[in-house]
Amino acid sequence: MRKKINYLLLLSVTLFSACSTDLAVIGDYKETMVVYGLLDQSQPKQYIKINKAFLGEGNAFGYAQVKDSTQFVNSLSVVLKSIKNGVELNSYNLSPDNTIAKAPGTFYYADQANAIYSFASTGGNALNSDNTYKLIIKNNETGVEVSSQTSLITDFGTFSNPNPNSPFFSCILSNNDNYLYQVRWQSGKNAKLYQMIIRLNYVDSTTTGNVQKTLDWVFPAQKTQGLAGAETMKNDFIGQGFLQFTGNQLDDFAGLLGRIPGNVDIIIVAGGDDLNTFIEVNRPSTSIVQEKPEFTNITNGLGVLSSRYTKTSFSKAMAIVTWDSLSCGQYTKDLKFSNHLGAFCQ
């Protein structure tokens, strides 16, 4: 695997004659694959996104809307190899996957037929955190080949709270909204980034039927000191923060008859070292100098291949007092949540 950071990309220019003032700023076409992938053994399916870089004379926005500018017309050979101690254990062939829609925007979005490749990573195809995974992509028509490899993030210890056997958020009491809720866990091997999500599951009952929905309270990402694992990670928040966040994010709307809250999940998402580097390099610049380094760990191409691990440690019902606060509390009383008896705030 090759990692590189290019601090300046210079376009070659050719002077056609000693007397000419014409500059050729666009050279001969060179095929460049742009690859993004995060392997996550906690998920039943793995995805790799593959596009191609483009450059042409005229309006770049016009080129961006053309399928052939950003996608390969022909299917590519996309193979993921499982390796341990230098020995290849398994090989997975990824197929084009057009099931994920791309939102309308600057780039071509009508279909992703040859832009997303996937394979089911279940049963005998399950990924193993003891192994290293090498990705090889080849355009059989042109012979261009790119590659990269990554380690996986190992599972990490379950996290704790003041009373792990109690209903979730039982610590939010009417006489103690500032109760400090603490979440602790041990980092896994090869993880550099961690982010906690508190997910409220609920149902919107509308005039056209019931709709299952979720609301995610995403906490700031935090970094480990190293990649060996076993570091204590934490997030603290006060009880009323959950109610305030919910009140700020949801609204009443025409046709909404009521909301029925469900369980609350705590989810921890871990990211690999190369993913962290890629995010850091691509953060908006706060300097007057806007030139930024470019990071890629794709040999003969651009992009990043790294790992991610998603863990839901528990999913619990809210305590009655919290449920009723969600229904009639000062932050959420206008959102039509039912209380624990199924009634709505008057």
C-alpha positions as semicolon CSV with decimal commas, in nm:
position;residue;x (nm);y (nm);z (nm)
1;M;0,000;0,000;0,000
2;R;0,129;0,343;-0,089
3;K;0,046;0,653;0,107
4;K;0,134;0,991;-0,035
5;I;0,072;1,354;0,040
6;N;0,110;1,586;-0,257
7;Y;0,145;1,947;-0,150
8;L;0,116;2,097;-0,499
9;L;-0,015;1,960;-0,827
10;L;0,135;2,139;-1,128
11;L;-0,023;2,126;-1,474
12;S;0,235;2,077;-1,748
13;V;0,222;2,336;-2,027
14;T;0,371;2,304;-2,375
15;L;0,495;2,596;-2,584
16;F;0,413;2,505;-2,944
17;S;0,668;2,744;-3,096
18;A;0,914;3,009;-2,988
19;C;0,685;3,278;-3,124
20;S;0,345;3,138;-3,018
21;T;0,159;3,264;-2,714
22;D;-0,079;2,963;-2,703
23;L;-0,051;2,740;-2,399
24;A;-0,182;2,383;-2,388
25;V;-0,304;2,345;-2,033
26;I;-0,489;2,019;-2,101
27;G;-0,259;1,731;-2,187
28;D;-0,332;1,386;-2,322
29;Y;-0,608;1,194;-2,142
30;K;-0,492;0,979;-1,851
31;E;-0,736;0,744;-1,681
32;T;-0,753;0,814;-1,306
33;M;-0,968;0,607;-1,071
34;V;-1,108;0,770;-0,758
35;V;-1,190;0,510;-0,492
36;Y;-1,365;0,534;-0,154
37;G;-1,436;0,244;0,078
38;L;-1,486;0,176;0,449
39;L;-1,486;-0,191;0,546
40;D;-1,708;-0,262;0,846
41;Q;-1,743;-0,623;0,966
42;S;-2,044;-0,524;1,179
43;Q;-2,246;-0,465;0,861
44;P;-2,398;-0,735;0,637
45;K;-2,285;-0,568;0,313
46;Q;-1,965;-0,393;0,205
47;Y;-1,956;-0,110;-0,050
48;I;-1,680;0,041;-0,264
49;K;-1,745;0,363;-0,459
50;I;-1,545;0,406;-0,781
51;N;-1,547;0,710;-1,006
52;K;-1,305;0,860;-1,252
53;A;-1,144;1,202;-1,260
54;F;-1,213;1,421;-1,563
55;L;-1,082;1,738;-1,724
56;G;-1,179;1,902;-2,051
57;E;-1,205;2,228;-2,234
58;G;-1,508;2,441;-2,169
59;N;-1,754;2,438;-1,880
60;A;-1,657;2,181;-1,615
61;F;-2,011;2,185;-1,474
62;G;-2,137;2,064;-1,809
63;Y;-1,892;1,774;-1,809
64;A;-1,994;1,685;-1,453
65;Q;-2,350;1,613;-1,567
66;V;-2,235;1,359;-1,828
67;K;-2,230;0,998;-1,705
68;D;-1,916;0,909;-1,900
69;S;-1,724;1,190;-1,728
70;T;-1,754;1,048;-1,377
71;Q;-1,842;0,681;-1,428
72;F;-1,678;0,397;-1,618
73;V;-1,911;0,279;-1,893
74;N;-1,788;-0,079;-1,869
75;S;-1,797;-0,292;-1,555
76;L;-1,468;-0,314;-1,367
77;S;-1,301;-0,611;-1,203
78;V;-1,326;-0,539;-0,829
79;V;-1,172;-0,797;-0,595
80;L;-1,114;-0,790;-0,218
81;K;-0,855;-1,035;-0,086
82;S;-0,839;-1,153;0,277
83;I;-0,477;-1,195;0,393
84;K;-0,323;-1,322;0,717
85;N;0,051;-1,351;0,782
86;G;0,112;-1,297;0,412
87;V;-0,115;-1,584;0,306
88;E;-0,428;-1,522;0,098
89;L;-0,724;-1,686;0,276
90;N;-1,019;-1,576;0,067
91;S;-1,117;-1,362;-0,230
92;Y;-1,444;-1,171;-0,277
93;N;-1,572;-1,050;-0,614
94;L;-1,772;-0,728;-0,591
95;S;-2,057;-0,661;-0,834
96;P;-2,211;-0,333;-0,958
97;D;-2,482;-0,216;-0,716
98;N;-2,742;0,032;-0,840
99;T;-2,964;0,014;-0,530
100;I;-2,827;0,329;-0,363
101;A;-2,964;0,649;-0,517
102;K;-2,747;0,957;-0,551
103;A;-2,909;1,289;-0,459
104;P;-2,947;1,543;-0,742
105;G;-2,657;1,784;-0,759
106;T;-2,356;1,901;-0,956
107;F;-2,249;1,553;-1,070
108;Y;-2,438;1,295;-1,275
109;Y;-2,691;1,124;-1,046
110;A;-2,948;0,936;-1,258
111;D;-2,791;0,600;-1,174
112;Q;-2,486;0,454;-1,003
113;A;-2,467;0,144;-1,223
114;N;-2,087;0,133;-1,247
115;A;-2,001;0,364;-0,959
116;I;-2,086;0,146;-0,656
117;Y;-1,974;-0,214;-0,609
118;S;-2,073;-0,443;-0,322
119;F;-2,077;-0,794;-0,178
120;A;-2,267;-0,961;0,106
121;S;-2,027;-1,009;0,398
122;T;-2,224;-1,272;0,590
123;G;-2,179;-1,641;0,661
124;G;-1,865;-1,772;0,494
125;N;-1,799;-1,427;0,349
126;A;-1,787;-1,253;0,689
127;L;-1,490;-1,021;0,744
128;N;-1,242;-1,109;1,019
129;S;-1,064;-0,841;1,222
130;D;-0,756;-1,066;1,250
131;N;-0,697;-1,031;0,876
132;T;-0,577;-0,758;0,641
133;Y;-0,784;-0,680;0,330
134;K;-0,637;-0,585;-0,007
135;L;-0,855;-0,421;-0,272
136;I;-0,762;-0,462;-0,639
137;I;-0,958;-0,281;-0,911
138;K;-0,883;-0,332;-1,280
139;N;-1,028;-0,187;-1,597
140;N;-1,003;-0,488;-1,828
141;E;-1,049;-0,272;-2,138
142;T;-0,760;-0,035;-2,068
143;G;-0,545;-0,244;-1,833
144;V;-0,537;0,031;-1,567
145;E;-0,518;-0,119;-1,217
146;V;-0,529;0,037;-0,870
147;S;-0,494;-0,120;-0,527
148;S;-0,498;-0,050;-0,156
149;Q;-0,521;-0,238;0,172
150;T;-0,648;-0,186;0,524
151;S;-0,676;-0,352;0,862
152;L;-1,010;-0,381;1,040
153;I;-1,108;-0,233;1,376
154;T;-1,152;-0,491;1,649
155;D;-1,458;-0,506;1,870
156;F;-1,435;-0,294;2,185
157;G;-1,555;-0,335;2,540
158;T;-1,913;-0,260;2,637
159;F;-1,969;0,082;2,782
160;S;-2,116;0,172;3,117
161;N;-2,369;0,415;3,260
162;P;-2,489;0,493;3,615
163;N;-2,732;0,200;3,620
164;P;-2,696;-0,029;3,315
165;N;-2,985;-0,251;3,432
166;S;-3,239;0,031;3,450
167;P;-3,462;0,167;3,173
168;F;-3,271;0,413;2,959
169;F;-3,259;0,773;3,080
170;S;-3,413;0,690;3,415
171;C;-3,164;0,946;3,544
172;I;-3,369;1,231;3,393
173;L;-3,582;1,331;3,690
174;S;-3,814;1,627;3,723
175;N;-3,622;1,754;4,026
176;N;-3,274;1,692;3,878
177;D;-3,258;1,781;3,509
178;N;-2,884;1,843;3,540
179;Y;-2,801;1,485;3,639
180;L;-2,473;1,391;3,467
181;Y;-2,510;1,085;3,248
182;Q;-2,178;0,910;3,181
183;V;-2,087;0,672;2,898
184;R;-1,755;0,481;2,905
185;W;-1,598;0,225;2,672
186;Q;-1,260;0,076;2,583
187;S;-1,116;0,149;2,238
188;G;-1,055;-0,132;1,989
189;K;-0,734;-0,208;1,802
190;N;-0,674;0,000;1,483
191;A;-0,935;0,262;1,580
192;K;-0,835;0,629;1,569
193;L;-1,175;0,804;1,572
194;Y;-1,483;0,749;1,788
195;Q;-1,824;0,911;1,772
196;M;-2,124;0,844;1,994
197;I;-2,484;0,860;1,871
198;I;-2,797;0,857;2,087
199;R;-3,083;0,740;1,866
200;L;-3,450;0,796;1,951
201;N;-3,678;0,550;1,773
202;Y;-4,036;0,670;1,729
203;V;-4,344;0,635;1,512
204;D;-4,524;0,923;1,343
205;S;-4,895;0,850;1,325
206;T;-5,034;1,048;1,031
207;T;-5,356;1,075;0,834
208;T;-5,200;0,846;0,571
209;G;-5,061;0,583;0,811
210;N;-4,780;0,512;1,055
211;V;-4,416;0,585;0,967
212;Q;-4,119;0,445;1,162
213;K;-3,856;0,715;1,215
214;T;-3,533;0,781;1,404
215;L;-3,366;1,092;1,543
216;D;-2,988;1,086;1,599
217;W;-2,813;1,303;1,856
218;V;-2,455;1,294;1,724
219;F;-2,175;1,387;1,964
220;P;-1,842;1,540;1,856
221;A;-1,580;1,293;1,734
222;Q;-1,285;1,216;1,958
223;K;-0,948;1,056;1,891
224;T;-0,748;0,782;2,056
225;Q;-0,386;0,835;2,156
226;G;-0,271;0,530;1,961
227;L;-0,396;0,229;1,763
228;A;-0,324;-0,051;2,012
229;G;-0,667;-0,030;2,177
230;A;-0,774;-0,059;2,544
231;E;-0,793;0,320;2,594
232;T;-1,081;0,451;2,805
233;M;-1,311;0,671;2,598
234;K;-1,601;0,873;2,736
235;N;-1,893;1,105;2,670
236;D;-2,082;1,295;2,941
237;F;-2,408;1,485;2,908
238;I;-2,684;1,618;3,130
239;G;-3,031;1,466;3,125
240;Q;-3,221;1,765;2,993
241;G;-2,986;1,784;2,696
242;F;-3,172;1,491;2,537
243;L;-3,506;1,672;2,566
244;Q;-3,363;2,002;2,443
245;F;-3,208;1,837;2,139
246;T;-3,532;1,659;2,051
247;G;-3,729;1,982;2,085
248;N;-3,489;2,168;1,857
249;Q;-3,488;1,902;1,584
250;L;-3,853;1,799;1,546
251;D;-4,161;1,997;1,445
252;D;-4,534;1,948;1,426
253;F;-4,663;1,925;1,070
254;A;-4,990;1,904;0,880
255;G;-5,136;1,554;0,896
256;L;-4,948;1,452;1,213
257;L;-5,190;1,288;1,456
258;G;-4,937;1,192;1,722
259;R;-4,595;1,045;1,795
260;I;-4,523;0,724;1,984
261;P;-4,170;0,705;2,130
262;G;-3,984;0,374;2,126
263;N;-3,652;0,255;2,259
264;V;-3,341;0,469;2,278
265;D;-3,015;0,326;2,141
266;I;-2,657;0,418;2,222
267;I;-2,438;0,363;1,916
268;I;-2,062;0,400;1,899
269;V;-1,894;0,433;1,557
270;A;-1,519;0,385;1,525
271;G;-1,301;0,494;1,232
272;G;-0,957;0,383;1,115
273;D;-0,632;0,580;1,104
274;D;-0,638;0,652;0,730
275;L;-0,998;0,772;0,754
276;N;-0,890;1,015;1,025
277;T;-0,603;1,145;0,809
278;F;-0,835;1,187;0,511
279;I;-1,084;1,387;0,721
280;E;-0,809;1,604;0,871
281;V;-0,656;1,687;0,533
282;N;-0,994;1,780;0,383
283;R;-1,115;2,007;0,662
284;P;-1,195;2,364;0,550
285;S;-0,884;2,580;0,562
286;T;-0,876;2,861;0,819
287;S;-0,560;3,009;0,667
288;I;-0,524;3,286;0,414
289;V;-0,329;3,036;0,205
290;Q;-0,596;2,803;0,067
291;E;-0,365;2,539;-0,082
292;K;-0,408;2,213;0,110
293;P;-0,226;1,880;0,099
294;E;-0,388;1,588;-0,078
295;F;-0,406;1,248;0,087
296;T;-0,458;0,915;-0,082
297;N;-0,369;0,556;0,007
298;I;-0,484;0,424;-0,332
299;T;-0,185;0,303;-0,536
300;N;-0,205;0,442;-0,892
301;G;-0,526;0,629;-0,808
302;L;-0,692;0,870;-0,568
303;G;-0,918;0,830;-0,265
304;V;-0,907;0,629;0,054
305;L;-0,968;0,274;0,172
306;S;-1,005;0,241;0,548
307;S;-1,215;0,071;0,815
308;R;-1,511;0,145;1,036
309;Y;-1,687;-0,043;1,314
310;T;-2,042;0,025;1,431
311;K;-2,163;-0,102;1,767
312;T;-2,502;-0,070;1,935
313;S;-2,431;-0,174;2,291
314;F;-2,788;-0,154;2,414
315;S;-3,136;-0,043;2,323
316;K;-3,367;0,038;2,613
317;A;-3,706;0,184;2,687
318;M;-3,720;0,522;2,853
319;A;-3,824;0,547;3,214
320;I;-4,182;0,661;3,267
321;V;-4,076;0,999;3,402
322;T;-3,867;1,064;3,091
323;W;-4,142;0,941;2,860
324;D;-4,389;1,178;3,023
325;S;-4,135;1,464;3,007
326;L;-4,102;1,400;2,634
327;S;-4,481;1,431;2,608
328;C;-4,540;1,738;2,824
329;G;-4,200;1,882;2,909
330;Q;-4,114;2,245;2,833
331;Y;-3,891;2,156;2,535
332;T;-4,110;1,900;2,360
333;K;-4,471;1,960;2,463
334;D;-4,572;2,084;2,116
335;L;-4,439;1,777;1,929
336;K;-4,743;1,551;1,997
337;F;-4,555;1,270;2,175
338;S;-4,784;1,041;2,374
339;N;-4,717;0,977;2,743
340;H;-4,673;0,630;2,894
341;L;-5,054;0,587;2,914
342;G;-5,098;0,661;2,543
343;A;-5,252;1,005;2,603
344;F;-5,127;1,332;2,462
345;C;-5,035;1,652;2,640
346;Q;-5,329;1,891;2,676
